[in-house]
Amino acid sequence: MLHQVHGHSSGSGAQGGESLREDLREFLSGEAPLHQLDDLTKVNPVTPETVLRCLQARYAADTFYTNAGCTLVALNPFKAVPQLYSPALMREYHAAPQPRKLKPHIFTVGEQTYRNVKSLIEPVNQSIIVSGESGAGKTWTSRCLMKFYAVVAASPTSWESHRIAERIEQRILNSNPVMEAFGNACTLRNNNSSRFGKFIQLQLNRAQQMTGAAVQTYLLEKTRVACQASSERNFHIFYQICKGAGTDERLQWHLPEGAAFSWLPNPDRTLEEDCFEVTREAMLHLGIDTPTQNNIFQVLAGLLHLGNIRFADSEDEAQPCQLMGDAKCSIRTSASLLQLPEDPLLETLRIRTIRAGRQQVFRKPCSRAECDIRRDCVAKLVYARPAGCVRI
């Protein structure tokens, strides 16, 4: 006998579940046309399985963009698909009376936001959020949008307008190698994983032509400087200076061939992103001259030596921790490269200063664990400055 609850039988849940399974079987049995569903809101029933099967079918058909209402789902093809991002295709989406009637594409999103900005009725600033898992293709998608706007946000009759748009695009693209060197790292899932957020602002004039841009970074994973997960690496820039520095630079930065650094795991692994010259050239294009670059790289080398400092607890709790092994040499080298007095730097790492009121100052020796934390904090604080040097 079925138990009645508020006029409904407890068997209704079982019946509903059976109905859902029947709908699911019916939907999946027609798998052949799944790749033709260009909007996930057309999937019926909408379940994780049906959505994933639909995306899988479209991926197999080399269809990498799918609408989900007002959201665009992009799949990483993991191969070059040049015809998917050609200038001709950009112009096709830009000229279409109704871009959303074309196949789903990142250019659809780009064109719709551009039209909203240039609307004569109510122009409104637009924002596009590009989100996803590591390796999903967020950086690539951002580049595609930049190229699209460089093409469409220029006057078709003004050579000067095209030149300005191309220059802005090139300047932003030139910033990518620098931001990736300082903000990207090799992780278990992605050899070039962004460890920061990026906000790109494009500026248009009254004629909706691109006149400027600004790039801001945020949420940099500074902890990676001093702590890397197993089988992962530090930021690319550290490997670049160790592998790409010239003979004189190695002497200046105290980076001899084969030197071991605690904060430089997996140094023998070679990646495409380890190209030092590409980073240096991009920095020049951004107006960071060679002397300034050398100062930045010297600071980074100082951080590597800072990471080699190891502490041991003192037998007397009233005394500061002792330096282990070659730590004395490391603190001396690090202080020199960071252009800091050696003794105050060492005191900062080992002594905690406590102020009580305006006059009294207490000095308390730190434990070994506290010394390690203070060393790591100094590294994170210092690294955040050169990592934020990129300005458009």
N, C-alpha and C positions, 0 to 999 in steps of 0.2 A: 504494500500500500504506500502511495506517495504522500509525503508530508506536505501540507499546504502552508505557505508562508506569504502573507500579504496578498492572498489571492493567486499566487503563482506556485506551481509545483516544483519541487526540488529536481524533478527530471528535466526541467527546461534547460538547465545548464548543460546536461549531457546531450540533449537534442541540439542545442546551439553549437556545442563542440563538434558533434558529428556533421552538422551542416557546414561548419567552417572547413572541416577536413575534406568534405565532398567538393566544396568550392575550390579548395587548394588543388585537389587531384585534377579537377576539370581544367583549371588554369594552366597547370604544369603539363598536362597532356598535350596541349597545343603549343609545344615549345618552339616549333618552327618559326612562328612570327614574333617571338619574344623580342628579337633584336629590332623590330620595327616600332616598338613602344618607346617614343621619344620623351615621354613624361611619366614619371613614376606615380603620379596621381591617377593614371589610367590603369594601374595594376589593381586587380580585384581577385581575391582579397589582398589587402596590404599587410603583409607579414614580412619579417626579416628574410624568410626563405624565398618568397616570391620576388622581393626587391633584389636580393643578391643574384637570383637566377636570371633576372632580367638584365642586370648589369653585366653578368658573366656572358650572356648571349651577345650583348652589344659589343663587349670587349673582343670576343671571338670574331665578330664581324668588322673589326677595326673601326668601331664607332665609340669614341672615347668621351663624348659629352652627352649628358642626359639631364633633362629638366626634372625638377622636383617642385612643382609649383613655381614660386618666384626664385627658387634656389637652383643653382647649376651644379651638378655633380660631375667632377672631372676625374678621369682615371689616367694614371700614369702609363703611357704605352710602353715604356722601357725600350724604345727604339726611335730612330729618327723618322719623322713623318713631315717632311718639308712642305708638301702641298697643302697641309692642314693650316699653315700659317703664312701663306704667300701674300704679297702686297695686293695681288689681284683679288684674293678672297676677302681681304680687308675692305677693299673698295666695294665689293659686291654687297657686304653686310651694311656698309655705310650708305649705299645708294638705295637699298631696299625700302619700299614704302612701309612695310611692316616686318622688321627683322625677326620678330618672334615666330613668323610663319616659315622661316628658313630652318635648316637643321640646327639643333642646339649647339652653341659654340660660345667660347669666351668672348668672341667678337660681338655676339648678341648682347651680352651684359655691358660690354664697353660702349656699344652704340646707344643702348637705351639710356644709360647714365649721361652720355654726352647730349642726347636730345633733351633730357630733363633739365640740364644746365642751360641750354640755349633756348628753352621754351620762352616764347614771347608773352605767354599768359602769366606764368608764375615760375621763373627760374629759381631753382633751389640747389644749393650745394649738395653734391652726391658723395657717398662713401661706398666703397666696395671692400668687403671683408673676405680675405683669402685665408682659409683655415684648413687644417688637415693633419694627418699623422706625419711623422718624420719620413721623408722620401716620397711623399705624395705628389710633389711637383709644385709646391707653393711659389718657390723662387722663379721657376720657369713661367708659371702663369702670370706673375707680376711683370716679367720681362715682356711677355706677349701683349699685355695691356699697354705697357709703355710704348712699344712699337706701333700699336694700333692708334694710340692718341697722337703720336708723332706724325702719322699719315693723315688722319682726319681733321686734327685741330690745327690745320694750316690752310691759308687761303689758296684756292686752286689757281689764282691768277697772279699771286705775289711770290716772286722768287725769294724775297727777303723773309717773308713769313715761313716758307719752307726751310730756309737756312737756320732761322732761330729755333724752329721746332726740332730739327735734326741735331742742332748743337745741344739743346736741352736734353734730348734723348741720349745723345752720346755721353754727356756729362754724367747722367744718372747711371748709364751702363758702365762707365769708367769707375764709378764708385763701387760697383759690385765686387770686383776682385779685392778691393781694400777691405770692405765690410766682411767679405767671406773669409779673408785671411785672419782678421782679428775676432770675428764672431762665429765662425764655423769650425766644426771639429768632426773627426771620424768617430762614429758610434757603431754599435752592433748592427744597426738597421740601415745606416746611410753613411757613406764615406765623406759626404759633404753636408752634414746636418747643420742647419742654422740653429744657433743657441742663443738667439735674441729675436726680438720683435722689430718690425720695421714699418714706419708710417711714411708714405710718399704722398706729398701734396703737390698737385699740378695747379698752376695759376693761369687763368684765362683772362683776356681783355674783354671789352664790351662786344667785340665781334666774334667772341668765342674762339679766338686763336691763342695757342699756347705761348705764354710770354715768360714763364719762369717755373721753378720747381724747388721744393725743399724736402730733404730726407731727414727723418729723426729715427734714432734707434732707442729701444727701451728693453727692460727685463733681460739684460745680458747675464748669462749664466756664469757669473764671476767665480763661483765655487770651483769650476773646472780648472782654473789656474793652479790650484793647490790640491785638488782631489779628482782623480779620474777613475772611472769604473774599470773593472777588469776587461781587458781586450779592447779598451777604447783609448783615445788619444787626447792630448791637450789641444788647444787652439792651433790651427794650421801655421800661424805666423812663427811660433817657436821652432817648428821643424824647418821652416823656410830659412830662418837666419842661421840655423846650425848646418844646414846642407848647402845653402847658396852663398854664404859669406865668402868674400875673397880672402887672400892670405893676410893682407894688412888689416882687414876688418876682424879677422879671427884673433889677431894679436891685440888689437884695440879692445875687443869685447871679451877677451879671455875665453875663447871658444875653440880650443884645439881639436883637431880631428879625433873622433872616437871618444870624446869626453862624455862621461856618464852623468846624467842629471835625474834626480828623483822625480821631478815633475815632468819628465819627458819619456813616458812609457812607449814601447813599441817603436823605437827610433829607426829600426831597420826597414820598416814597412814603407814602401815608396808609393805615393799617390800622385795623381795628376795635379792635385791642389798644392803640391809642395814647391811650385815654381816661384822662386823668390823674385826673379826679374819681372815677371808679370805684375806682381804687387808693387814693386818699386816704380815701374813705368806708369801704373795707374795712379799712384800717389803724386807723381809729377804732373799728370794731367789735371789733378785736383788742386794744384797749386802748393803742394807740400814739397819744398825744395830738398835737395840732397843733404845739406847740413842738418835740417830739421829731421829728416828721415833717420840719419845716423844717430841723432840724439835719442829718438824713439827706440831704435833697435838696441842701443846701448842700455837703456832702461830695462828692456825685455831680457837682455842677457843678465843684467843684475838680478832680476827676479829668479832666473834659473839657478844662479848661484845661491840666492837666498833660500831656495828650496832644499839645498844640500846641507843646510845647518841642522844638526841633530843635538838634542839636549839630553842630559842625564841628571837625575835627582841628586842633589847635594846631600852628603851625610848629615850636615848641620842644616836644619830647616830655616835657620836665620840667614843662611847664605844663599846666593842665587844658584840656579842650576849650572852644572858644568857643561862645557862644550865637548862633544864626542868626536874622536877621530880627527878628520881634516876640517872640522867645523870652523876652527880659527882662521884657516886660509879662506874658507868660503865667506865668512862674515867680512873679512878684509876686502876680498874681491868685490863682493856685493856692494859694500859701502862705497867703494871707489867708483863702481859703475853707476850707482844711483846718486853719486856726488853728495853723500851724507857723511858726517863724521862717524868714525867707527864706534867709538865708545858710547855716544848717545844712542846709536842704533841698537847696539847690544843691550843697553840699559832698557830701552823701550820694549825689547823682546822678553827680558827677564825680570823686570821690576814693575810692580804696579804702584802707581802714585795715588794716594787717597787724600783728598782735601776735606778738611773739617773747618767750616767758617772761612774767614779771610786770612788767617795767619797760619794755622796748624796744617802741616803736610806730613803724612805718614807714607813710608816706603815699605812695601811688602813684597818679598821675593815670591815669584810665581812657581807653581809646581811644573813638572815637565810637560804635563798635558796642557796647562795654561800657556806655557811658552810656545808650544806647537800651534795653539789656536791664535795667539797674538802674531806669530810669524805669518800664518796663513791670511789673517785679516789685513796685515800690511800689504801682502802681495795682491790681494783682491782690490784693495783701495787704490794702489798704484796702477794696476793694470786697467782699471776703469777709465783713467785719464787718456792714455794714448788710444785706447779702443774707441773712445768717443771723439777722436780727432777729425773724423770725416764730416765735412760740411759741403753742401751743394749750394 
